[in-house]
Amino acid sequence: MEIQILGSLAAHERGTSVVPSAAKPRQLLALLALHADQVVSVPTLMEEIWAENIPRSASTTLQTYVLQLRRRITAALDGTGERDAKDILVTRFGGYLLDLGPGHVDAHEFERLATAGGTAFGLGDHRTAADLLRRALALWQGPALVDVPTGPVLDLEVLRLTEERTMALERRIEADLRLGRHTEVVPELRVLTARNPLHEGFCAQLMRALHHSGGSWRALEAYQQLRGHLVRELGLEPSHALKELHQAVLTGNPNRALHPAVAD
């Protein structure tokens, strides 16, 4: 089974979709897929589906949702192969497990590539890092589980994946900057800073890209725009690191502030 989470939910067995149309079974499938090859406990599944309003019939209803998913898997299998639906959506003591094996969920592949890219970056291999991180980010087709109504458990999972995506994107751009691709990343960074007007990391990268592309005055303009947003919306000044970068651009002295370390 191949499952996509990074965008709309999709799950195909032998080319046939097994995604149910009803909201709660979709939540169940999404949560099991995110934790594929691991047991997800019944209380966790109930919390996701009903939050704090778990009905007395929750156990029976959950079993019904599992049965619905198995029926869709059975239809997709069409009686072929050695495995049946119960071998894929497995009942285990205290919970359920989606038995897929590695490489079948796009979110897991994203995390694998992003981790490998981060390792390459830490070793100073910026070309490999940029390539791996670009491949990781290409797996995203939109906001994670954009068409699934999420409960408290999936909300946290989506938040985690979104933060990991932002970190991977920031690191990929940093790798490109270290490779001297300053002009190439300016358009992308302009869009990112417009969409994330309080994100100091993207602003700092835009300032450095503009500075090294011969647009120092535009780098100073980007700083002032960020500072304006911070002061108006949060009542805060930019961080010390960003102020150092601003000073480096002002003086035309590309010191270490223009080449900051990136957190692991």
N, C-alpha and C positions, 0 to 999 in steps of 0.2 A: 504494500500500500504506500502511495506517495501522498504526503500531506503538506499543504501550504498554509501557513499562518500569517506570514508577513505581507498582509494585505487582506483580501477576502479569504474566508475559510474555504479550502478545497481539499477533498480527499478522494482519491481514485484507487480502485482495486481492479486490475486488468482493464484499465481504461474507462471503467464505469464509476460514476460518482456515488459515494455512499453518504454524502452529507444530507442529513434530514432537513426538512423545511421548518419544522417546529423549533421554537426558540430554545427551550430547555434541553432537548436532546443535542442541539448544536453546542450549547455550553459544555455539556458532558463530553462530547467528542473533542472539543478544543482543549479542555483541561487534560484529558487523557493523552492527547497528542503531544502537548507541551511536556508531559512527563512520561513520554513513551519509554517502554521497557522498565518502568518503575511502578510499583504498586501505589495507587492513589487511594487513600483511605475513604471509607464510606462517609465519615463525618466531614471530611474535606469536600467531597462531592456535594453533600447536602448543604454545606455552608455556601458554596458557590451558587447553587441553584435557588436556594430559598433565603439566603442570608440569615437574619435573626428570626424569621417567621417560618420555621420548619414545621410542617403540619404533622399530625399524628400518622398520616398515611404515607409519610415520606419514604420509608423503606420499601414499601410495595410499589410506589410510583417510580422510584429510582430503578427498581428491577424492571419495570415496564419500559423505561427509557433504554436500558441496556438491551432488552429484547428487541426493541425497535432498531437499534443500531446493528445488532447481529443479523436481523432479517435483511437489512440492506446489504451487509457484507456477504451474506449467503447468496443473495440474488446476483451480486457482482461476480462471485466465484463460479456460479453456474455449474456446480458439481464437478469442477475440474481441480486437479491438484490433490496433494495429500492432506492439506490443512483445511479445516472448516472454520466457521465463524468463531466458535468457542476456543479455537487455538490462537486466534488473533486478538479477540477481546476476551481476555482470560479472567475468570473468577479466582481470586486468591483470598486467603483468610483476612477478613477485615477490609477488603477493598477489591479493586479491579485494576488490570494491567493491559495496556495495548502493546502487544508483542510485535514489534516492527523490525528490530535490528537497526544498526547504525546507517546513517545516510538517507533516511526516508522522510525526515521532517526538515523543512527549510530553515526553521529557527535554530535547530541544532547545527546545521551546516553553516549558518551565519556565525554562530558562536565559535565553531571550530576554526573557521577562516580568520575571524577577527582576533582570536587568541594567537594564532600563528603569525598574523600580521604584527601584533603587538610585540611578540617575541623577536621577530626580525628587526623591528624598529629599535628595540632595546639593544640589539647587537650592532646597530649602526648600518644595517643593510636596508637602506631606505628605498631602493628600487624594488626589492622583493616585498617590503612592507606595503608600499603603495599598490603593488599589483594584487596582493592578497586581500588587502582592505577594500580595494575597488571591487573585487569579485564578491566579497562578503556583502557589501552595500547594494550590489546589483540584484541580490535576492529579494530586496524589498520592493513590493509592488504597490505599496500604500501603507497607511497606518495599520499596525498589527490588529488582526481580528476586527476589521472595520465594519463587517456586517454581522457581528455576533453580539447580542446583548450580554454584557459582562456583569458578573456579580463580584463580591469582595475579593475572591481569590484570583480570578482572572484580571481584575483591575490592577492588582499588584504585579502580576506577570507582565501585563502590557506596559506598565510603567517601567519595569526593569528592562524589558527589551528596547523600549524607546530610549532610555538613558544609554544603553549599550550601543545603540545605533548612533547617537550623538557623539559618544566617545570615539567610536570607530571612524566617523566622518572627520572629526577634529584631528585625529591622528593621521588619517590618510592625507588630509590637506597639509599637515605638518611635514609628512614625508615628501610630498611634492615640493614644498618650499625648500626643504633641505637639498632637493635635487635641482634647485634653481629654476623651477617652473613658476616663477612669480607672476608673469603676465597671464599665463594660462588659467590660474586659479582666481584672478580678480573678479570676473563675471559671476562665478559661483559664490564667492564670498560676499559680493554685493547683495545677492538674493538672500543668503543666509542671515546677514546682519539686518536686512529689512524685515525678515520674518522673525528674527530673534533679537529685538532691539536692546535687550538687557544682557545679552551673552557676551561677556568680556573676552572669552577665548576666540570667538569668531572675529570680533572687532580687532583684537591684537593681530591676528593672522592677516586680516585685510590691511591693517596699517603697514605691516612688514612687507606684504606683497606690493602695495602701492609705492612704498619707499624705495624698494629695490627695482621698481619699474620706472622710476623717474618721476613719480607723482607724489612727492613729499607733502605738498600742500593739501592734496586730497587725503593723505593719511592723517594730517592734523584735523581736517574737516570730519573725518570718521570718528576721531576721538571726541570732538566737541559734540557730535550728535549723540554718541553713547552717554557722555557725561550729562547732557541735557535730559535724556530719558531717565537716568538713574536719579538725578536730583528731583525731577518732577514727580516720578512715580514711587520712589522709595525713600527719598530724602537722604540719599547716600552719595558719597563721592566715589570715583573709580578706585580700584585697588592700588596698592603701592607699586605692584609690578607693572600695571598699565600706565601709571604716572611716570615710571622710569622709562618705559617705551616712548611715551609722549616726549619726554625730555631728550631722549636719544635722537628722535626725528627732528626736533627743534634745533638741536646743535649740529645736526649732520654728522654725528659721531656714532657709527653703527657698532656700539659696544655689545656686550653679552645680552643686553635687554632685547636686542633684535633676534637673538637665537636662544630662547628660553628652553629649559628642559621640559619634557612632556611626561606627566605622571604615568606610571605603569598601570 
